[in-house]
Amino acid sequence: MYSILLKRVFCAMVSVLNTRKIIHCDCDCFYASVEMRDDPRLRGRPIAIGGKASRRGVIATCNYEARAYGVHSAMPTATALQRCPQLILVAPNMDKYRHVAAQIREIFSRYSELIEPLSLDEAYLDVSDSPHFQGSASRIAEAIRQAVAREVGITISAGVAPNKFLAKIASDWQKPDGLTVIRPDQVDDFVRALPVTKIHGVGKVMATKLAALGIENCEHLQGWSELALVERFGRFGRQLYGYARGEDSRPVKAERQRKSLSVERTFAEDLSPGEAADAALAQLIDELQRRLRPHAEQAIAGAFVKLKSREFKVTTIELRQEGKLDPACLPLLMIQAWARLHSPVRLIGVGVRFAAPVEQQQLSLF
């Protein structure tokens, strides 16, 4: 009996020692915040960053005043203006946003070397071994938020938790300009009441399937065995089983391997095969090659062309390649894509897929 008790105490001690301290930082309506910082006249008014409605633009992001009208990212600009006629539309300035993102990344680096950027405006930090603030992850997160507000002039929300899954949920818990901390001893209670819709990968369709089974929160999920969830939902069932218990073993990866890179353009008027489409394709190829320069060391596994018809039908033609991009293949892929659609197009895109690192290729053999 004593040996069993000692074993449990030892396992508990190991668990505590191995507990990670993860921070997820997410800027509040990033592009819009930068624009409001640079033009105070925009503050308090509904604004959105995106393309013009006359050119079939879409919303990249918007501030909270616009969201109150039901405007959201990926919405056609025309729809956004119907919902909010007084919406102020601002053209995106990606160079400026990248500069601001670099400033924020520098602030992150003051507290950890383990930084995993997810996009320009969000990242994970592993501060488990950070010497700052006597190792307090919550104080580090607050210091980051204050530094971003003071030095960059925008707000950022943060979540602190023992793993990436919970940290990302926590960062969204008190947006905007919020900080939520989930301590290891709070995980069980926090997760039990967590709606399944908060789990990454549970969209409207999956939520409907789960609701039909009487599963609306993680406590309901905990009533299912891992085997039952895998039988019902495949590999995702295994993730559901772990997330329902607040478990996530994924490490923070300082360097993320990009899998693909593409550029695309939506046209104000539909294009048919001819000089205008050829000229548009040539411009896209030039832009793709420009964006590929920083990735010159990554081997390319394939190139592709994407077309979207005026009926919103999408087709993608891909060709396997090795090493470097051969841009001459893209016009040929374009011809094949046209033949498949038989329709004028509203969007043309070109891109490449990168080869997996040699280490991953070797592992796949086993």
VMD Tcl script that draws the C-alpha trace (Angstrom):
set ca {
  {0.00 0.00 0.00}
  {2.83 2.37 0.91}
  {4.59 1.61 -2.38}
  {1.45 2.53 -4.33}
  {1.13 5.77 -2.35}
  {4.79 6.65 -2.94}
  {4.40 5.93 -6.64}
  {1.43 8.30 -6.86}
  {3.30 11.03 -5.00}
  {6.31 10.57 -7.30}
  {4.12 10.76 -10.43}
  {2.48 13.92 -9.08}
  {5.88 15.51 -8.46}
  {7.07 14.61 -11.97}
  {3.87 16.05 -13.43}
  {4.42 19.35 -11.60}
  {8.06 19.50 -12.65}
  {7.15 18.84 -16.27}
  {4.34 21.42 -16.36}
  {5.00 23.89 -19.13}
  {4.20 27.59 -19.07}
  {2.77 28.62 -22.42}
  {1.62 32.10 -23.43}
  {-0.53 32.72 -26.49}
  {-0.49 36.37 -27.61}
  {-3.04 37.67 -30.11}
  {-3.31 41.28 -31.25}
  {-6.79 42.79 -31.11}
  {-8.14 43.37 -34.66}
  {-4.53 43.88 -35.72}
  {-4.73 45.67 -39.08}
  {-7.60 47.87 -37.89}
  {-5.77 48.70 -34.65}
  {-2.71 49.85 -36.57}
  {-4.83 52.07 -38.81}
  {-6.66 53.60 -35.82}
  {-3.32 54.23 -34.15}
  {-2.07 56.11 -37.21}
  {-5.31 58.03 -37.77}
  {-7.06 58.82 -34.47}
  {-10.08 60.11 -36.42}
  {-10.98 56.46 -37.08}
  {-11.31 55.58 -33.41}
  {-14.82 54.82 -32.22}
  {-16.09 54.48 -35.78}
  {-16.77 51.22 -37.66}
  {-13.82 50.51 -39.95}
  {-12.71 47.53 -42.00}
  {-9.54 46.65 -43.87}
  {-10.21 45.18 -47.29}
  {-10.77 45.58 -50.99}
  {-13.37 47.78 -52.65}
  {-16.81 46.35 -53.29}
  {-16.57 47.48 -56.94}
  {-13.57 45.18 -57.34}
  {-15.18 42.24 -55.55}
  {-13.08 42.87 -52.48}
  {-13.35 41.01 -49.20}
  {-12.85 42.10 -45.60}
  {-9.48 41.13 -44.10}
  {-10.38 42.35 -40.60}
  {-12.48 44.99 -38.88}
  {-12.68 46.72 -35.53}
  {-15.17 45.90 -32.78}
  {-17.48 48.76 -33.74}
  {-17.91 47.14 -37.17}
  {-18.34 43.68 -35.66}
  {-21.33 44.98 -33.74}
  {-23.09 45.24 -37.13}
  {-22.23 41.65 -38.05}
  {-19.23 42.51 -40.21}
  {-16.42 39.93 -40.05}
  {-13.29 38.80 -41.86}
  {-13.63 36.96 -45.20}
  {-17.00 38.66 -45.79}
  {-17.50 40.24 -49.24}
  {-17.11 44.00 -48.92}
  {-20.45 44.53 -50.63}
  {-22.18 42.49 -47.91}
  {-20.30 44.35 -45.18}
  {-21.51 47.70 -46.57}
  {-25.09 46.42 -46.66}
  {-24.87 45.51 -42.98}
  {-23.07 48.71 -42.04}
  {-23.61 51.52 -44.60}
  {-21.39 53.91 -42.58}
  {-18.49 51.45 -42.63}
  {-15.15 53.12 -43.39}
  {-13.12 50.98 -45.74}
  {-9.32 51.21 -45.53}
  {-7.00 49.66 -48.10}
  {-4.51 47.21 -46.55}
  {-0.88 48.23 -46.14}
  {0.98 44.96 -45.66}
  {4.43 46.52 -45.47}
  {3.32 48.61 -42.51}
  {1.68 45.62 -40.79}
  {4.82 43.51 -41.24}
  {6.91 46.29 -39.71}
  {4.61 46.47 -36.67}
  {4.64 42.67 -36.37}
  {8.45 42.74 -36.29}
  {8.32 45.27 -33.44}
  {6.01 42.98 -31.48}
  {8.16 39.94 -32.21}
  {11.16 41.82 -30.77}
  {9.22 42.37 -27.55}
  {8.42 38.64 -27.39}
  {12.11 37.81 -27.79}
  {12.96 39.71 -24.60}
  {11.25 36.98 -22.58}
  {11.77 33.74 -24.53}
  {13.70 32.19 -27.40}
  {10.93 29.66 -27.95}
  {8.50 31.66 -30.10}
  {6.16 30.04 -32.61}
  {4.49 32.65 -34.84}
  {1.12 31.60 -36.25}
  {0.59 34.75 -38.32}
  {1.62 38.38 -38.25}
  {-0.53 39.09 -35.22}
  {-0.32 36.00 -33.00}
  {2.26 33.64 -31.55}
  {2.95 31.05 -28.87}
  {5.75 31.57 -26.35}
  {7.17 28.87 -24.08}
  {8.40 30.66 -20.94}
  {8.84 27.52 -18.83}
  {12.52 28.27 -18.26}
  {12.39 32.05 -18.42}
  {14.26 33.78 -15.59}
  {12.10 36.91 -15.79}
  {9.76 37.78 -12.90}
  {10.95 34.72 -10.95}
  {9.48 32.51 -13.67}
  {5.93 33.90 -13.39}
  {4.26 33.39 -16.77}
  {1.33 35.65 -15.87}
  {3.67 38.53 -14.99}
  {5.62 37.97 -18.23}
  {2.38 38.06 -20.22}
  {1.32 41.30 -18.53}
  {4.76 42.83 -19.16}
  {4.45 41.94 -22.86}
  {0.99 43.51 -23.06}
  {2.18 46.71 -21.41}
  {5.26 46.93 -23.66}
  {3.16 46.47 -26.82}
  {0.73 49.17 -25.70}
  {3.52 51.56 -24.72}
  {5.99 50.99 -27.59}
  {3.75 49.94 -30.47}
  {0.54 51.76 -29.61}
  {-1.96 48.90 -29.97}
  {-3.50 46.37 -27.59}
  {-2.80 42.66 -27.39}
  {-4.64 39.91 -25.52}
  {-2.85 37.00 -23.90}
  {-3.64 33.60 -22.46}
  {-1.44 31.69 -20.03}
  {-1.85 27.94 -19.53}
  {0.07 24.65 -19.23}
  {-0.32 23.89 -22.96}
  {-1.00 25.43 -26.37}
  {-4.62 24.31 -26.62}
  {-5.64 26.03 -23.38}
  {-3.42 29.08 -23.89}
  {-5.07 29.86 -27.24}
  {-8.55 29.53 -25.75}
  {-7.51 31.72 -22.81}
  {-6.23 34.54 -25.04}
  {-9.70 34.87 -26.54}
  {-11.50 34.68 -23.20}
  {-11.38 38.39 -22.30}
  {-10.79 40.08 -25.64}
  {-10.05 42.84 -26.35}
  {-7.07 43.91 -24.24}
  {-7.42 41.00 -21.83}
  {-5.29 38.53 -19.91}
  {-6.61 35.14 -18.80}
  {-4.55 32.69 -16.75}
  {-5.41 29.00 -16.39}
  {-3.28 27.46 -13.65}
  {-2.60 23.71 -13.63}
  {-4.94 23.23 -10.65}
  {-7.73 25.04 -12.55}
  {-7.58 22.97 -15.73}
  {-10.12 20.30 -14.75}
  {-12.82 22.75 -13.70}
  {-12.16 25.08 -16.64}
  {-12.32 22.31 -19.24}
  {-15.45 20.61 -17.91}
  {-17.56 23.71 -18.57}
  {-15.88 24.52 -21.89}
  {-18.25 24.45 -24.91}
  {-17.07 22.07 -27.62}
  {-17.34 24.95 -30.10}
  {-14.22 26.42 -28.46}
  {-12.17 23.40 -29.59}
  {-10.06 24.09 -32.67}
  {-11.44 22.02 -35.53}
  {-15.03 21.97 -34.26}
  {-16.87 24.08 -36.81}
  {-20.60 24.35 -37.45}
  {-20.87 20.92 -39.08}
  {-18.93 19.10 -36.36}
  {-20.77 21.02 -33.63}
  {-24.07 19.89 -35.12}
  {-22.91 16.26 -35.16}
  {-21.77 16.46 -31.55}
  {-25.00 18.17 -30.45}
  {-26.98 15.35 -32.05}
  {-25.11 13.00 -29.71}
  {-25.88 15.16 -26.70}
  {-22.34 16.57 -26.57}
  {-22.28 20.32 -25.96}
  {-19.37 20.76 -23.56}
  {-16.18 18.96 -22.64}
  {-17.78 17.29 -19.63}
  {-20.13 15.54 -22.04}
  {-17.14 14.52 -24.16}
  {-15.41 13.06 -21.12}
  {-18.18 10.49 -20.94}
  {-16.97 8.95 -24.19}
  {-14.05 6.55 -24.40}
  {-11.18 7.28 -26.75}
  {-12.04 4.20 -28.79}
  {-15.66 5.30 -29.21}
  {-14.63 8.79 -30.35}
  {-12.09 7.40 -32.83}
  {-14.68 4.98 -34.23}
  {-17.13 7.85 -34.65}
  {-14.81 10.68 -35.81}
  {-11.59 9.00 -36.96}
  {-8.26 10.56 -36.05}
  {-9.97 13.75 -34.88}
  {-11.69 11.65 -32.21}
  {-8.33 11.13 -30.53}
  {-7.80 14.90 -30.40}
  {-11.28 15.40 -28.96}
  {-10.51 12.87 -26.23}
  {-7.35 14.73 -25.19}
  {-8.72 18.25 -25.51}
  {-11.80 17.32 -23.45}
  {-9.36 16.63 -20.60}
  {-7.24 19.72 -21.21}
  {-4.38 17.65 -22.63}
  {-2.07 18.84 -25.41}
  {1.52 17.64 -25.72}
  {2.48 19.76 -28.73}
  {5.69 21.70 -28.11}
  {6.22 25.32 -29.07}
  {8.28 25.16 -32.27}
  {10.62 28.07 -32.75}
  {10.85 27.44 -36.50}
  {7.78 26.43 -38.46}
  {8.30 24.82 -41.85}
  {6.14 26.50 -44.46}
  {4.24 23.97 -46.60}
  {3.15 26.21 -49.47}
  {3.22 29.74 -50.86}
  {0.77 31.27 -53.29}
  {-0.50 34.55 -54.70}
  {-3.90 35.23 -56.18}
  {-5.99 38.08 -57.49}
  {-9.73 38.71 -57.75}
  {-10.72 40.75 -60.81}
  {-13.33 43.48 -61.07}
  {-14.52 41.96 -64.35}
  {-14.54 38.29 -65.33}
  {-11.67 37.18 -67.56}
  {-11.78 34.80 -70.50}
  {-8.74 33.18 -72.16}
  {-6.79 35.83 -74.02}
  {-4.31 38.68 -73.65}
  {-5.79 40.13 -70.47}
  {-5.70 36.77 -68.70}
  {-2.17 36.10 -69.95}
  {-0.99 39.48 -68.69}
  {-2.61 38.87 -65.30}
  {-0.93 35.47 -65.07}
  {2.47 36.98 -65.92}
  {2.07 39.54 -63.11}
  {1.13 36.81 -60.64}
  {4.15 34.72 -61.65}
  {6.44 37.72 -61.11}
  {4.93 38.30 -57.68}
  {5.26 34.61 -56.78}
  {8.93 34.59 -57.76}
  {9.52 37.74 -55.68}
  {7.91 36.17 -52.63}
  {9.90 32.98 -53.12}
  {13.27 34.72 -52.75}
  {13.37 34.54 -48.93}
  {12.61 30.79 -49.24}
  {15.40 30.02 -51.70}
  {16.79 27.26 -49.47}
  {13.52 25.33 -49.43}
  {13.09 22.70 -52.14}
  {9.89 22.82 -54.19}
  {7.78 19.68 -54.61}
  {5.12 21.04 -56.95}
  {3.54 24.06 -58.66}
  {-0.14 24.79 -59.16}
  {-2.64 27.14 -60.79}
  {-6.02 27.92 -59.24}
  {-9.06 29.38 -61.03}
  {-12.43 30.43 -59.64}
  {-15.28 30.88 -62.09}
  {-17.95 33.55 -61.91}
  {-20.22 30.79 -60.57}
  {-17.66 30.33 -57.74}
  {-16.59 26.93 -59.03}
  {-12.92 26.36 -58.14}
  {-10.41 24.16 -59.93}
  {-6.73 23.59 -59.17}
  {-4.21 21.99 -61.53}
  {-0.93 20.84 -60.02}
  {2.35 19.55 -61.43}
  {5.04 17.79 -59.44}
  {8.46 19.45 -59.59}
  {11.73 18.97 -57.78}
  {14.18 21.58 -56.60}
  {13.36 25.00 -58.06}
  {10.26 26.47 -59.63}
  {10.08 26.30 -63.41}
  {7.75 29.25 -64.17}
  {7.25 28.02 -67.74}
  {4.99 25.26 -66.43}
  {2.41 27.67 -65.03}
  {0.96 28.91 -68.37}
  {0.60 25.24 -69.39}
  {-1.26 24.48 -66.17}
  {-3.43 27.53 -66.85}
  {-4.50 26.07 -70.21}
  {-5.52 22.82 -68.52}
  {-7.46 24.71 -65.86}
  {-9.36 26.74 -68.48}
  {-10.30 23.52 -70.27}
  {-11.70 22.11 -67.06}
  {-13.83 25.16 -66.14}
  {-15.28 26.18 -69.53}
  {-16.21 29.54 -67.99}
  {-14.86 33.07 -67.50}
  {-13.09 33.47 -64.16}
  {-13.19 35.98 -61.33}
  {-9.97 34.80 -59.66}
  {-6.56 33.49 -60.74}
  {-3.97 32.12 -58.35}
  {-0.53 30.53 -58.70}
  {1.63 28.85 -56.09}
  {4.09 26.17 -55.05}
  {4.21 23.41 -52.48}
  {7.45 22.93 -50.61}
  {9.11 19.56 -50.14}
  {9.22 18.15 -46.61}
  {12.55 18.50 -44.80}
  {14.96 15.61 -45.33}
  {14.49 14.51 -41.71}
  {10.73 14.13 -42.22}
  {11.22 12.26 -45.48}
  {13.53 9.80 -43.75}
  {11.10 9.29 -40.88}
  {8.27 8.57 -43.30}
  {10.20 5.52 -44.57}
  {9.69 3.87 -41.21}
}
mol new
graphics top color blue
foreach p $ca { graphics top sphere $p radius 0.5 }
foreach p [lrange $ca 0 end-1] q [lrange $ca 1 end] { graphics top cylinder $p $q radius 0.2 }
display resetview
